[in-house]
């Protein structure tokens, strides 16, 4: 084999190595884009889920409060207690939406995003006891306000009262069923996000 043949063989190997290197870079980029797309999709679904929950809470709370106020002789203070309790119960949702607004795959490192997700999960864990506390205190305050200070009316069981109680129980039952479905879907989406961030960390090493 002469020098010219050796040089051609060398050039061929170099060209092959370059193509393999370029192919590897392209494959890594494709894999990273697929991971990013899957993670972003899971994040978008969780964000929309929280927005939807907030909107439903506002609508349902407004309707229930309005029906109660229109159908029962409660005082303005008692009505205010219901409204304030509904607003306080939405605080965890607002906190979660605010945290999720800072989720940026393109401009933030995976470790920073993981810390954000950890904060989000803590808010999720605190949400249930917070809502139970707010609802419990609101109910006590409502009954104290009505039975102790609303002397203008004698409460009697009637169709209006029963309708309000029925609507309230139906609302709680519907909210409970929706919450169970959302919790399961939420857990699946959170797992996809955490898995995606873990895979991103491998690219950053």
C-alpha positions as CSV (number, residue, x, y, z in Angstrom):
1,X,0.0,0.0,0.0
2,X,1.5,3.3,-1.1
3,X,1.5,6.6,0.6
4,X,-1.5,7.9,-1.5
5,X,-3.6,4.9,-0.5
6,X,-2.7,5.4,3.1
7,X,-3.7,9.0,3.0
8,X,-7.0,8.2,1.3
9,X,-7.7,5.5,4.0
10,X,-6.9,8.0,6.7
11,X,-9.2,10.6,5.2
12,X,-12.0,8.1,4.9
13,X,-11.6,7.1,8.6
14,X,-11.6,10.8,9.6
15,X,-14.7,11.5,7.6
16,X,-16.4,8.4,9.1
17,X,-15.4,9.5,12.7
18,X,-16.8,13.0,11.9
19,X,-20.1,11.6,10.6
20,X,-20.4,9.3,13.7
21,X,-19.7,12.2,16.0
22,X,-22.2,14.4,14.2
23,X,-24.8,11.6,14.3
24,X,-24.3,11.2,18.1
25,X,-24.8,14.9,18.7
26,X,-27.9,14.9,16.6
27,X,-29.3,11.8,18.4
28,X,-28.5,13.4,21.8
29,X,-30.3,16.6,20.8
30,X,-33.3,14.6,19.6
31,X,-33.5,12.6,22.8
32,X,-33.2,15.8,24.9
33,X,-35.9,17.5,22.8
34,X,-38.2,14.5,23.3
35,X,-37.6,14.6,27.1
36,X,-38.2,18.3,27.1
37,X,-41.4,18.0,25.2
38,X,-42.8,15.2,27.5
39,X,-41.8,17.2,30.6
40,X,-43.3,20.4,29.3
41,X,-46.5,18.6,28.4
42,X,-46.9,17.2,31.9
43,X,-46.1,20.6,33.4
44,X,-48.7,22.3,31.1
45,X,-51.4,19.8,32.1
46,X,-50.7,20.4,35.9
47,X,-50.7,24.2,35.4
48,X,-54.0,24.0,33.5
49,X,-55.4,21.6,36.1
50,X,-54.7,24.2,38.9
51,X,-56.2,27.0,36.8
52,X,-59.3,24.9,36.2
53,X,-59.6,24.1,39.9
54,X,-59.3,27.8,40.8
55,X,-61.9,28.8,38.3
56,X,-64.3,26.0,39.5
57,X,-63.8,27.0,43.1
58,X,-64.6,30.6,42.3
59,X,-67.7,29.7,40.4
60,X,-69.0,27.1,42.8
61,X,-68.3,29.2,45.9
62,X,-70.0,32.2,44.3
63,X,-73.1,30.2,43.3
64,X,-73.4,28.4,46.7
65,X,-72.8,31.6,48.7
66,X,-75.4,33.5,46.5
67,X,-78.0,30.8,46.9
68,X,-77.5,30.6,50.7
69,X,-77.7,34.4,51.0
70,X,-80.8,34.6,48.8
71,X,-82.6,31.6,50.3
72,X,-81.9,32.0,54.0
73,X,-82.2,34.9,56.4
74,X,-78.5,35.1,57.3
75,X,-76.9,38.3,58.3
76,X,-74.3,40.2,56.2
77,X,-71.6,39.2,58.7
78,X,-72.5,35.5,58.2
79,X,-72.4,35.9,54.5
80,X,-69.0,37.6,54.8
81,X,-67.7,34.6,56.8
82,X,-68.7,32.3,53.9
83,X,-67.0,34.5,51.3
84,X,-63.8,35.0,53.4
85,X,-63.6,31.2,54.0
86,X,-63.9,30.5,50.3
87,X,-61.2,33.0,49.5
88,X,-58.9,31.7,52.2
89,X,-59.5,28.1,50.9
90,X,-58.1,29.2,47.5
91,X,-54.8,30.4,48.9
92,X,-53.0,27.1,48.3
93,X,-54.2,27.1,44.7
94,X,-52.9,30.6,44.1
95,X,-49.5,29.6,45.7
96,X,-49.3,26.6,43.5
97,X,-50.1,28.5,40.3
98,X,-47.5,31.2,41.3
99,X,-44.8,28.5,41.8
100,X,-45.6,26.8,38.6
101,X,-45.3,30.1,36.7
102,X,-41.6,30.0,37.5
103,X,-41.1,26.6,35.7
104,X,-38.8,27.4,32.7
105,X,-37.1,24.4,31.1
106,X,-35.2,26.6,28.6
107,X,-33.6,29.1,31.0
108,X,-33.3,27.2,34.3
109,X,-31.1,24.3,35.4
110,X,-32.7,21.0,36.4
111,X,-31.6,21.4,40.0
112,X,-33.3,24.7,40.2
113,X,-36.4,23.3,38.7
114,X,-36.3,20.3,41.1
115,X,-36.2,22.7,44.0
116,X,-39.2,24.5,42.6
117,X,-41.1,21.2,42.2
118,X,-40.2,20.3,45.8
119,X,-41.7,23.6,47.1
120,X,-44.8,22.9,45.0
121,X,-45.2,19.4,46.5
122,X,-44.9,20.8,50.0
123,X,-47.8,23.2,49.2
124,X,-49.8,20.3,47.9
125,X,-49.2,18.4,51.2
126,X,-50.2,21.4,53.2
127,X,-53.3,22.1,51.1
128,X,-55.7,19.5,52.6
129,X,-55.1,20.4,56.3
130,X,-55.3,24.0,55.5
131,X,-58.7,23.7,53.7
132,X,-60.0,21.5,56.5
133,X,-58.9,24.1,59.1
134,X,-60.5,27.0,57.2
135,X,-63.8,25.2,56.5
136,X,-64.0,24.0,60.2
137,X,-63.4,27.4,61.6
138,X,-65.7,29.0,59.1
139,X,-68.5,26.7,60.1
140,X,-68.0,27.3,63.8
141,X,-67.9,31.1,63.2
142,X,-71.0,30.9,60.9
143,X,-73.1,29.1,63.5
144,X,-72.0,31.3,66.3
145,X,-72.9,34.3,64.2
146,X,-76.3,33.0,63.2
147,X,-77.5,31.2,66.3
148,X,-75.9,33.6,68.8
149,X,-76.4,37.0,67.2
150,X,-79.1,36.8,64.5
151,X,-82.1,37.5,66.7
152,X,-84.3,38.7,63.9
153,X,-85.3,35.3,62.8
154,X,-86.5,32.0,64.2
155,X,-84.8,29.2,62.3
156,X,-87.1,26.4,61.3
157,X,-86.6,23.5,59.0
158,X,-88.3,24.3,55.7
159,X,-87.9,23.7,52.0
160,X,-85.5,26.6,51.5
161,X,-83.2,25.4,54.3
162,X,-83.3,21.8,53.1
163,X,-82.6,22.9,49.5
164,X,-79.5,24.9,50.7
165,X,-78.3,21.9,52.7
166,X,-78.9,19.6,49.8
167,X,-77.1,21.9,47.4
168,X,-74.2,22.2,49.8
169,X,-73.9,18.4,50.3
170,X,-74.1,17.9,46.6
171,X,-71.4,20.4,46.0
172,X,-69.1,18.8,48.6
173,X,-69.7,15.3,47.1
174,X,-69.0,16.6,43.5
175,X,-65.9,18.4,44.7
176,X,-64.7,15.2,46.5
177,X,-65.1,13.1,43.4
178,X,-63.4,15.6,41.1
179,X,-60.6,15.9,43.7
180,X,-59.9,12.2,43.7
181,X,-59.7,12.1,39.9
182,X,-57.4,15.1,39.9
183,X,-55.2,13.7,42.6
184,X,-54.6,10.5,40.6
185,X,-53.9,12.4,37.4
186,X,-51.8,14.9,39.3
187,X,-49.6,12.1,40.8
188,X,-49.0,10.6,37.3
189,X,-48.0,14.0,35.8
190,X,-45.7,14.8,38.7
191,X,-43.9,11.5,38.2
192,X,-43.4,12.4,34.6
193,X,-42.0,15.8,35.5
194,X,-39.6,14.4,38.1
195,X,-38.4,11.7,35.7
196,X,-37.8,14.2,33.0
197,X,-35.8,16.5,35.3
198,X,-33.7,13.5,36.5
199,X,-32.9,12.7,32.8
200,X,-32.0,16.3,32.2
201,X,-29.5,16.1,35.0
202,X,-27.7,13.4,33.1
203,X,-27.2,15.7,30.1
204,X,-25.9,18.5,32.4
205,X,-23.1,16.2,33.8
